[in-house]
Amino acid sequence: MFNKLILIVLFSISIAHTQAETREWGLQRLPDAPKDNKFSETEMALPAIPNPDTGEWLDLYINETHTGNPRILLDSLQIAEDNSIRYLFNNRSASGYNNITAEGVVCAEGFFNSDGLLQKTFAYADLSNQRWIIPRRSEWKVLGGKRNAADPVRRVLYEIICVNNKITHVNQLRKALIQEAGSRR
Protein backbone atom coordinates (compact mmCIF):
# COMPACT_ATOMS: atom_id res chain seq x y z
CA MET A 1 0.00 0.00 0.00
CA PHE A 2 2.76 2.40 0.99
CA ASN A 3 4.68 1.58 -2.22
CA LYS A 4 1.61 2.40 -4.33
CA LEU A 5 1.26 5.75 -2.57
CA ILE A 6 4.91 6.59 -3.22
CA LEU A 7 4.56 5.59 -6.87
CA ILE A 8 1.47 7.79 -7.27
CA VAL A 9 3.26 10.77 -5.69
CA LEU A 10 6.36 10.27 -7.83
CA PHE A 11 4.24 9.90 -10.95
CA SER A 12 2.33 13.12 -10.13
CA ILE A 13 5.58 15.01 -9.54
CA SER A 14 7.04 13.78 -12.83
CA ILE A 15 3.91 14.88 -14.75
CA ALA A 16 3.95 18.31 -13.10
CA HIS A 17 7.68 18.66 -13.78
CA THR A 18 7.25 17.66 -17.44
CA GLN A 19 4.41 20.11 -17.92
CA ALA A 20 6.36 22.90 -16.21
CA GLU A 21 9.33 22.33 -18.51
CA THR A 22 7.37 22.16 -21.75
CA ARG A 23 4.91 24.97 -21.06
CA GLU A 24 6.20 28.30 -22.25
CA TRP A 25 4.56 31.23 -20.58
CA GLY A 26 4.13 34.40 -22.59
CA LEU A 27 4.51 34.68 -26.33
CA GLN A 28 4.53 31.34 -28.08
CA ARG A 29 3.67 31.93 -31.73
CA LEU A 30 3.03 35.27 -33.31
CA PRO A 31 2.37 35.98 -36.97
CA ASP A 32 5.68 36.05 -38.83
CA ALA A 33 7.60 35.52 -35.58
CA PRO A 34 11.24 34.41 -35.72
CA LYS A 35 11.88 30.69 -35.37
CA ASP A 36 13.01 31.10 -31.75
CA ASN A 37 9.51 32.46 -30.90
CA LYS A 38 10.91 35.61 -29.31
CA PHE A 39 8.74 38.66 -29.85
CA SER A 40 10.78 41.78 -30.47
CA GLU A 41 8.69 44.90 -29.94
CA THR A 42 9.21 47.80 -32.33
CA GLU A 43 9.91 51.08 -30.56
CA MET A 44 7.70 53.90 -31.80
CA ALA A 45 7.44 57.53 -30.76
CA LEU A 46 4.23 58.66 -29.11
CA PRO A 47 2.07 61.08 -31.10
CA ALA A 48 0.87 64.44 -29.82
CA ILE A 49 -1.89 64.39 -27.22
CA PRO A 50 -5.17 64.31 -29.19
CA ASN A 51 -8.17 66.49 -28.58
CA PRO A 52 -10.96 64.12 -27.46
CA ASP A 53 -13.61 66.34 -29.08
CA THR A 54 -12.08 66.72 -32.54
CA GLY A 55 -10.67 64.30 -35.04
CA GLU A 56 -11.96 61.11 -36.59
CA TRP A 57 -12.92 59.17 -33.45
CA LEU A 58 -14.73 55.91 -34.16
CA ASP A 59 -17.23 54.84 -31.49
CA LEU A 60 -17.05 51.10 -30.86
CA TYR A 61 -20.25 49.27 -30.09
CA ILE A 62 -19.54 46.69 -27.38
CA ASN A 63 -22.97 45.34 -26.45
CA GLU A 64 -26.36 46.57 -25.32
CA THR A 65 -25.40 46.61 -21.63
CA HIS A 66 -22.00 48.33 -21.92
CA THR A 67 -22.24 51.76 -20.26
CA GLY A 68 -19.08 53.47 -21.55
CA ASN A 69 -18.28 54.94 -24.95
CA PRO A 70 -14.98 53.42 -26.15
CA ARG A 71 -13.47 55.17 -29.15
CA ILE A 72 -10.44 54.75 -31.42
CA LEU A 73 -8.82 57.67 -33.21
CA LEU A 74 -8.74 56.40 -36.80
CA ASP A 75 -5.96 58.84 -37.77
CA SER A 76 -3.70 57.22 -35.16
CA LEU A 77 -3.88 53.67 -36.56
CA GLN A 78 -0.48 52.18 -37.40
CA ILE A 79 0.83 48.73 -38.14
CA ALA A 80 4.30 48.44 -36.65
CA GLU A 81 7.16 46.38 -38.07
CA ASP A 82 6.50 43.77 -35.38
CA ASN A 83 2.93 43.31 -36.77
CA SER A 84 1.38 44.94 -33.72
CA ILE A 85 -1.40 47.44 -34.31
CA ARG A 86 -0.96 50.76 -32.51
CA TYR A 87 -3.71 53.29 -31.88
CA LEU A 88 -4.99 55.98 -29.55
CA PHE A 89 -7.91 54.80 -27.48
CA ASN A 90 -10.43 56.85 -25.51
CA ASN A 91 -12.31 54.74 -22.98
CA ARG A 92 -14.80 57.54 -22.38
CA SER A 93 -16.92 56.87 -19.31
CA ALA A 94 -20.71 56.93 -19.31
CA SER A 95 -20.41 60.30 -17.53
CA GLY A 96 -18.34 61.70 -20.41
CA TYR A 97 -14.88 61.65 -18.80
CA ASN A 98 -12.09 61.03 -21.30
CA ASN A 99 -9.49 58.35 -20.55
CA ILE A 100 -7.07 58.40 -23.47
CA THR A 101 -4.30 55.84 -23.81
CA ALA A 102 -1.72 54.92 -26.43
CA GLU A 103 -2.16 51.18 -26.91
CA GLY A 104 -1.14 48.27 -29.05
CA VAL A 105 -2.53 44.83 -29.81
CA VAL A 106 -1.06 41.75 -31.44
CA CYS A 107 -3.07 38.85 -32.80
CA ALA A 108 -1.49 35.67 -31.53
CA GLU A 109 -1.98 31.93 -31.87
CA GLY A 110 -1.16 29.07 -29.58
CA PHE A 111 -1.95 30.50 -26.16
CA PHE A 112 -3.16 27.59 -24.09
CA ASN A 113 -4.35 25.91 -27.31
CA SER A 114 -6.48 28.83 -28.46
CA ASP A 115 -6.14 32.03 -30.41
CA GLY A 116 -5.73 35.19 -28.45
CA LEU A 117 -4.89 38.83 -28.26
CA LEU A 118 -1.97 40.53 -26.62
CA GLN A 119 -2.55 44.08 -25.43
CA LYS A 120 -0.18 46.72 -24.09
CA THR A 121 -0.77 50.24 -22.81
CA PHE A 122 2.22 52.38 -23.75
CA ALA A 123 1.11 55.65 -22.12
CA TYR A 124 -1.75 57.49 -20.46
CA ALA A 125 -2.76 60.99 -21.60
CA ASP A 126 -2.72 63.83 -19.08
CA LEU A 127 -5.17 66.13 -20.85
CA SER A 128 -4.71 68.97 -18.34
CA ASN A 129 -0.95 69.25 -18.83
CA GLN A 130 -0.89 67.97 -22.43
CA ARG A 131 1.66 65.23 -21.76
CA TRP A 132 1.95 61.45 -21.84
CA ILE A 133 2.46 59.53 -18.62
CA ILE A 134 4.54 56.42 -19.22
CA PRO A 135 3.73 53.51 -16.88
CA ARG A 136 6.66 52.20 -14.86
CA ARG A 137 6.04 48.65 -15.93
CA SER A 138 4.08 47.98 -19.06
CA GLU A 139 4.01 44.51 -20.54
CA TRP A 140 2.12 42.68 -23.25
CA LYS A 141 -0.82 40.96 -21.53
CA VAL A 142 -2.59 37.90 -22.86
CA LEU A 143 -6.29 38.66 -23.04
CA GLY A 144 -7.43 35.42 -24.59
CA GLY A 145 -9.84 34.82 -27.40
CA LYS A 146 -13.22 36.03 -28.47
CA ARG A 147 -15.05 34.16 -25.74
CA ASN A 148 -13.10 35.96 -23.01
CA ALA A 149 -15.54 38.28 -21.26
CA ALA A 150 -12.96 39.72 -18.86
CA ASP A 151 -12.28 42.66 -21.19
CA PRO A 152 -15.27 43.15 -23.49
CA VAL A 153 -13.76 46.17 -25.26
CA ARG A 154 -10.58 44.34 -26.26
CA ARG A 155 -12.70 41.29 -27.15
CA VAL A 156 -14.45 43.42 -29.79
CA LEU A 157 -11.05 44.50 -31.13
CA TYR A 158 -9.99 40.86 -31.23
CA GLU A 159 -13.07 39.91 -33.22
CA ILE A 160 -12.63 42.78 -35.68
CA ILE A 161 -8.87 42.60 -36.13
CA CYS A 162 -7.92 38.96 -35.57
CA VAL A 163 -10.82 36.59 -36.22
CA ASN A 164 -12.20 37.48 -39.62
CA ASN A 165 -9.40 39.46 -41.16
CA LYS A 166 -5.82 39.09 -42.23
CA ILE A 167 -4.99 42.78 -42.09
CA THR A 168 -1.74 43.86 -43.69
CA HIS A 169 -2.37 47.55 -44.40
CA VAL A 170 -3.73 50.50 -42.42
CA ASN A 171 -6.49 51.12 -44.98
CA GLN A 172 -7.75 47.54 -44.52
CA LEU A 173 -7.68 48.08 -40.77
CA ARG A 174 -9.66 51.35 -40.99
CA LYS A 175 -12.23 49.74 -43.29
CA ALA A 176 -12.63 46.68 -41.05
CA LEU A 177 -13.10 48.80 -37.92
CA ILE A 178 -15.62 51.11 -39.61
CA GLN A 179 -17.61 48.25 -41.15
CA GLU A 180 -17.65 46.07 -38.04
CA ALA A 181 -18.41 48.91 -35.60
CA GLY A 182 -21.12 50.22 -37.96
CA SER A 183 -22.69 46.81 -38.56
CA ARG A 184 -23.15 46.24 -34.85
CA ARG A 185 -25.38 49.28 -34.31
C-alpha positions as CSV (number, residue, x, y, z in Angstrom):
1,M,0.0,0.0,0.0
2,F,2.8,2.4,1.0
3,N,4.7,1.6,-2.2
4,K,1.6,2.4,-4.3
5,L,1.3,5.8,-2.6
6,I,4.9,6.6,-3.2
7,L,4.6,5.6,-6.9
8,I,1.5,7.8,-7.3
9,V,3.3,10.8,-5.7
10,L,6.4,10.3,-7.8
11,F,4.2,9.9,-11.0
12,S,2.3,13.1,-10.1
13,I,5.6,15.0,-9.5
14,S,7.0,13.8,-12.8
15,I,3.9,14.9,-14.8
16,A,3.9,18.3,-13.1
17,H,7.7,18.7,-13.8
18,T,7.3,17.7,-17.4
19,Q,4.4,20.1,-17.9
20,A,6.4,22.9,-16.2
21,E,9.3,22.3,-18.5
22,T,7.4,22.2,-21.7
23,R,4.9,25.0,-21.1
24,E,6.2,28.3,-22.3
25,W,4.6,31.2,-20.6
26,G,4.1,34.4,-22.6
27,L,4.5,34.7,-26.3
28,Q,4.5,31.3,-28.1
29,R,3.7,31.9,-31.7
30,L,3.0,35.3,-33.3
31,P,2.4,36.0,-37.0
32,D,5.7,36.0,-38.8
33,A,7.6,35.5,-35.6
34,P,11.2,34.4,-35.7
35,K,11.9,30.7,-35.4
36,D,13.0,31.1,-31.7
37,N,9.5,32.5,-30.9
38,K,10.9,35.6,-29.3
39,F,8.7,38.7,-29.8
40,S,10.8,41.8,-30.5
41,E,8.7,44.9,-29.9
42,T,9.2,47.8,-32.3
43,E,9.9,51.1,-30.6
44,M,7.7,53.9,-31.8
45,A,7.4,57.5,-30.8
46,L,4.2,58.7,-29.1
47,P,2.1,61.1,-31.1
48,A,0.9,64.4,-29.8
49,I,-1.9,64.4,-27.2
50,P,-5.2,64.3,-29.2
51,N,-8.2,66.5,-28.6
52,P,-11.0,64.1,-27.5
53,D,-13.6,66.3,-29.1
54,T,-12.1,66.7,-32.5
55,G,-10.7,64.3,-35.0
56,E,-12.0,61.1,-36.6
57,W,-12.9,59.2,-33.5
58,L,-14.7,55.9,-34.2
59,D,-17.2,54.8,-31.5
60,L,-17.1,51.1,-30.9
61,Y,-20.2,49.3,-30.1
62,I,-19.5,46.7,-27.4
63,N,-23.0,45.3,-26.5
64,E,-26.4,46.6,-25.3
65,T,-25.4,46.6,-21.6
66,H,-22.0,48.3,-21.9
67,T,-22.2,51.8,-20.3
68,G,-19.1,53.5,-21.5
69,N,-18.3,54.9,-24.9
70,P,-15.0,53.4,-26.2
71,R,-13.5,55.2,-29.2
72,I,-10.4,54.8,-31.4
73,L,-8.8,57.7,-33.2
74,L,-8.7,56.4,-36.8
75,D,-6.0,58.8,-37.8
76,S,-3.7,57.2,-35.2
77,L,-3.9,53.7,-36.6
78,Q,-0.5,52.2,-37.4
79,I,0.8,48.7,-38.1
80,A,4.3,48.4,-36.7
81,E,7.2,46.4,-38.1
82,D,6.5,43.8,-35.4
83,N,2.9,43.3,-36.8
84,S,1.4,44.9,-33.7
85,I,-1.4,47.4,-34.3
86,R,-1.0,50.8,-32.5
87,Y,-3.7,53.3,-31.9
88,L,-5.0,56.0,-29.5
89,F,-7.9,54.8,-27.5
90,N,-10.4,56.8,-25.5
91,N,-12.3,54.7,-23.0
92,R,-14.8,57.5,-22.4
93,S,-16.9,56.9,-19.3
94,A,-20.7,56.9,-19.3
95,S,-20.4,60.3,-17.5
96,G,-18.3,61.7,-20.4
97,Y,-14.9,61.7,-18.8
98,N,-12.1,61.0,-21.3
99,N,-9.5,58.3,-20.5
100,I,-7.1,58.4,-23.5
101,T,-4.3,55.8,-23.8
102,A,-1.7,54.9,-26.4
103,E,-2.2,51.2,-26.9
104,G,-1.1,48.3,-29.1
105,V,-2.5,44.8,-29.8
106,V,-1.1,41.8,-31.4
107,C,-3.1,38.9,-32.8
108,A,-1.5,35.7,-31.5
109,E,-2.0,31.9,-31.9
110,G,-1.2,29.1,-29.6
111,F,-1.9,30.5,-26.2
112,F,-3.2,27.6,-24.1
113,N,-4.3,25.9,-27.3
114,S,-6.5,28.8,-28.5
115,D,-6.1,32.0,-30.4
116,G,-5.7,35.2,-28.4
117,L,-4.9,38.8,-28.3
118,L,-2.0,40.5,-26.6
119,Q,-2.6,44.1,-25.4
120,K,-0.2,46.7,-24.1
121,T,-0.8,50.2,-22.8
122,F,2.2,52.4,-23.8
123,A,1.1,55.7,-22.1
124,Y,-1.8,57.5,-20.5
125,A,-2.8,61.0,-21.6
126,D,-2.7,63.8,-19.1
127,L,-5.2,66.1,-20.9
128,S,-4.7,69.0,-18.3
129,N,-0.9,69.2,-18.8
130,Q,-0.9,68.0,-22.4
131,R,1.7,65.2,-21.8
132,W,1.9,61.4,-21.8
133,I,2.5,59.5,-18.6
134,I,4.5,56.4,-19.2
135,P,3.7,53.5,-16.9
136,R,6.7,52.2,-14.9
137,R,6.0,48.7,-15.9
138,S,4.1,48.0,-19.1
139,E,4.0,44.5,-20.5
140,W,2.1,42.7,-23.2
141,K,-0.8,41.0,-21.5
142,V,-2.6,37.9,-22.9
143,L,-6.3,38.7,-23.0
144,G,-7.4,35.4,-24.6
145,G,-9.8,34.8,-27.4
146,K,-13.2,36.0,-28.5
147,R,-15.0,34.2,-25.7
148,N,-13.1,36.0,-23.0
149,A,-15.5,38.3,-21.3
150,A,-13.0,39.7,-18.9
151,D,-12.3,42.7,-21.2
152,P,-15.3,43.2,-23.5
153,V,-13.8,46.2,-25.3
154,R,-10.6,44.3,-26.3
155,R,-12.7,41.3,-27.2
156,V,-14.4,43.4,-29.8
157,L,-11.0,44.5,-31.1
158,Y,-10.0,40.9,-31.2
159,E,-13.1,39.9,-33.2
160,I,-12.6,42.8,-35.7
161,I,-8.9,42.6,-36.1
162,C,-7.9,39.0,-35.6
163,V,-10.8,36.6,-36.2
164,N,-12.2,37.5,-39.6
165,N,-9.4,39.5,-41.2
166,K,-5.8,39.1,-42.2
167,I,-5.0,42.8,-42.1
168,T,-1.7,43.9,-43.7
169,H,-2.4,47.5,-44.4
170,V,-3.7,50.5,-42.4
171,N,-6.5,51.1,-45.0
172,Q,-7.7,47.5,-44.5
173,L,-7.7,48.1,-40.8
174,R,-9.7,51.4,-41.0
175,K,-12.2,49.7,-43.3
176,A,-12.6,46.7,-41.1
177,L,-13.1,48.8,-37.9
178,I,-15.6,51.1,-39.6
179,Q,-17.6,48.2,-41.2
180,E,-17.6,46.1,-38.0
181,A,-18.4,48.9,-35.6
182,G,-21.1,50.2,-38.0
183,S,-22.7,46.8,-38.6
184,R,-23.2,46.2,-34.8
185,R,-25.4,49.3,-34.3
